[in-house]
């Protein structure tokens, strides 16, 4: 039997209750990792853990608020206590925000999006790196977006947050490359998730129109992002760090 890509690894996924996070957690488990399932909602975390367990994998539910440093410290302390180490982390928790112009964006909207999408990624990395340094290294993947590469319009806070994630990823990758910690990001295009369905409710027809604009002719499925994350976490990507992998059906190639 061929060795699984993540065999024996201890892996944390934030924003794991649905969408890209859920798909990635399930795929990581199939590839041999033991999962820590993290999200705000306890019931949804437990549901994903149960799904993985039914499929023969290993998973532990650990609800966490990534915008709260105390919550993240508790999460990492629990991981250290229960598993003794952390090999992989997928910092995926995020929010979309509203379709608004820059001059219409108020401070509450800005703060909500930045606190989860950017500050949350930084806080998770900060404490994940500390545990990885103690245990000889690890791999981190952050969820950015094509909105971190180009201007999208009508999403000032979201676009700023995702540009920030890419910069943060590059900076940290340089700092810890010689410490055996690889840090990368994925830049999804439009993926069919609860977040994009919410966006479509705000602007009816947006998802269908976006699909027609994609060079590949459709929006992505969460499992397609999961495959990219698993590869970045695997030994097959051992020389890849500081990279923002675009998984967008050709959107930014135009």
Buried (B, 14 or more C-beta within 10 A) or exposed (E): EEEBBBEEBBBBBBBBBBBBBBBBBBBBBBBBBBBBBBBBEEEBBBBBBEBBBEEEBEBBBBBBBBBBBEBBBBBBEBBBEEBEBBBBBBBBBBBBBBBBEEEEBEEEBBEBBBBBBBBBBBBBBBBBBEBBBEBEEBBBBBBBBBBBBBEBEBBBBBBBBBBBBBBBBBBBBEEBEEEEBBBBBBBBBBBBBEBBEEBBEEEEEBBEEBBEEBEEEEBBBBBBBBEBBBBBBBEEBEEBBBBBBBBBBEBEEE
